[in-house]
C-alpha cells in the first residue's frame, strides 16, 4: 500500500495500543502455564499473530473482545514447525524455549534469517542442542537444553537473555543466567522478569546474574499495559503539531518499558509534558537539539530523528550500531527518510547526526518494509511544506495495523494511491 499524507495538526484522544513487548512475554508464560489464562487489553499485529501461531502447538489461543484466552494443552505437538513471520522477538524468545522442550524447526521471511543469533546459537549448541546452519531457514533444533548455568554476552541483543529467562522455568531445575559485558536494551530484560514473576516464577537478581526457580503458574487474569514505543509516534506528533491538542491515554506512568524515555527527550528539547490521570499532553515550543543515547531505546531512533528535524541545531544519536539488524538497516533507512524529505543528516556505523532546520520539505519515502520508518515518515509530514508519499506504508501492520486510520481520524489527510484502500 502506498499513501500520501498531509496536514499540520493532530487533535483529539488516542489510546495507546497494547505493548507488543508485554504481550509476547505474557503469551509465552501463559502457553506453558499450569492452567488457563486470560490476557486483557490486547491489540494484535503481525508480530503478535506470529507468536500466537507458534504457540498453537502447546496451547489453544483465541482472541475475543480484546482478550486472549490461553489454555495450555496436556499433550503437545512434537518437533513443531514454527512460522515466525518477520518477528525477531518471536524467533529469539522461542528458540531457547523450544530447545528446553525437545526441539522443533523455525521458518520466517523478510530479513529475519539475516538477523543475528550469535551468541545464543553457540550457547545452545554447547549445551546439548543440535542446530542446523544459522542464517537460513528452516532453522532446526534437536536435543534438549542441558546444564543449569548459562553465560551470555549482553552486548548483542537483550532478546537472547529474555529467551533464556523464558526457557528457564521449563527446565525443572534452578537456573543461573550470567550476563557478561555491557547489556544492551536492559529495560526489556526487566519486562521479562516482571512477566515471569507475574506467573509465579522466582527470579533473584544480583549484579549481572539472574537466579530462576519455579514453574509457570497462571495468575488467572493479567492485563497487558499500553505500548510506549508506538505511543511515541503520537507524543512526538503532539509536540510538533501546530494545534498541540492531542491527548495520549492508556500508558502506565511507572512502566518498565525503556521507551518511556520519549517523555524525557521531549522535555530536554524544551517541550512541556503534562501527565495526569486523564492522559498525556505536550505543549510549548522546542528550544534546543539533543544528544540521544540509543543503547537502551533503539526503537525510538526513527521517530526521535523526526523530532530532531523539527528542532534547530544538530542532534546526535549515538550507540546505534544494532539498528543495522532491524527490519531494515535502520541507520541507513532513517538517513534515507530524512534526506528524501529534504533534511540534512550524516550517518556512521554507530551514529546519526541530524542538522535540524525546524522543518522539512516533503517528498517520497520508501518505508523499506519497516513499520517504524512508515509511521515516522507519516508523523514527519506534520513539519513538511509539501505532502509526504510513503511507498510500502502497509509495513505498519507489523506492529500497528490501524495506524493510518487513526492518523486520519485525528486530523491528517491520508490518501491511498492507485485506487488502493487504507
Secondary structure, DSSP 8 states (H G I E B T S, - for coil): --EEEE-S--EEEEE--B-HHHHHHHHHHHHTSSS-EEEES----HHHHHHHHHHTTTEEEEEETTEEEEEE-SS--SSEEEE-TT-HHHHHHHHHHHHHTTEEEEE--TTGGGS--TTHHHHHHTTTEEE--TTSSSEEEEE----SEEEEETTS-HHHHHHHHHHHTTSSS-EEEEEES--SSHHHHHHHHHHHHHTT-EEEEETTEEEEES-----SEEE--B-HHHHHHHHHHHHHSSS-EEEEES--TT---GGGGHHHHHHHHT-EEEEETTEEEEES------EEE-SS-GGGHHHHHHHHHHSEEEEEEES-GGGGGSSS-HHHHHHHHHHHTT--EEE-SS-EEEEEES-B--EEEE-TT-HHHHHHHHHHGGGBSS-EEEETGGGGGGT-TTHHHHHHHTT-EEEESTT---
